[in-house]
Amino acid sequence: MDKKTTSIVAYLTWVGLLVAYLAGDKEGAKFHLNQALVIFLFSLASVVPFIGWIWGLFMVVCWIMGFVAAIQQEEKEVPLIGKIKILK
């Protein structure tokens, strides 16, 4: 997969993230792989009642922002959690 396809697939589901990491252009799409991973991990906190639901809504907005940035081939960090780097 090329850089754009890898970036888009990374945001689709956790399976897409895994496929993009294993079969895609890791170096070209490293930014979006990292952003998608951070969004996925932080969205796990949305299972907490009340506060987690608001956090879950925020994570949906972050996911949309990241997905649109991947489609447009831009490297825009999502708010609050975008500076976190898990993948080196």
DRENVEX-562424 format. One line per 10 residues: number of its first residue (from 1); their letters; for each residue y, z, x of C-alpha. Coordinates in steps of 0.05 Angstrom, whole numbers. Layout:
N
NUM	a	Y,Z,X; ...
This chain:
88
1	mdkkttsiva	0,0,0; 70,-13,23; 126,38,27; 154,27,-43; 86,29,-77; 65,91,-39; 130,126,-58; 122,110,-132; 48,128,-135; 62,195,-103
11	yltwvgllva	102,217,-164; 52,196,-217; 3,256,-217; -30,301,-166; -84,247,-161; -31,195,-147; -2,241,-94; -70,247,-61; -83,172,-65; -14,157,-36
21	ylagdkegak	-25,206,21; -95,180,38; -87,106,26; -13,92,30; 41,81,83; 49,154,103; 103,143,155; 146,97,112; 140,140,49; 138,209,82
31	fhlnqalvif	202,231,48; 177,216,-22; 107,244,-8; 140,309,13; 187,310,-47; 130,297,-96; 87,351,-63; 144,403,-67; 158,385,-140; 84,391,-157
41	lfslasvvpf	76,459,-122; 139,489,-151; 121,463,-221; 60,509,-219; 108,567,-232; 124,539,-301; 63,574,-330; 102,640,-331; 126,653,-403; 199,642,-421
51	igwiwglfmv	231,636,-351; 175,590,-329; 189,543,-388; 261,535,-366; 236,525,-295; 186,473,-321; 243,435,-355; 281,436,-289; 219,410,-253; 214,352,-303
61	vcwimgfvaa	286,334,-288; 271,337,-213; 210,294,-222; 251,241,-259; 304,242,-205; 252,234,-151; 215,179,-188; 279,139,-200; 298,148,-126; 230,122,-106
71	iqqeekevpl	237,61,-151; 306,46,-121; 280,60,-50; 331,114,-38; 320,180,-2; 356,229,-48; 336,302,-45; 323,337,-111; 367,398,-126; 349,468,-100
81	igkikilk	280,450,-72; 294,384,-39; 307,412,31; 238,443,36; 193,404,84; 118,413,78; 95,348,110; 118,338,181
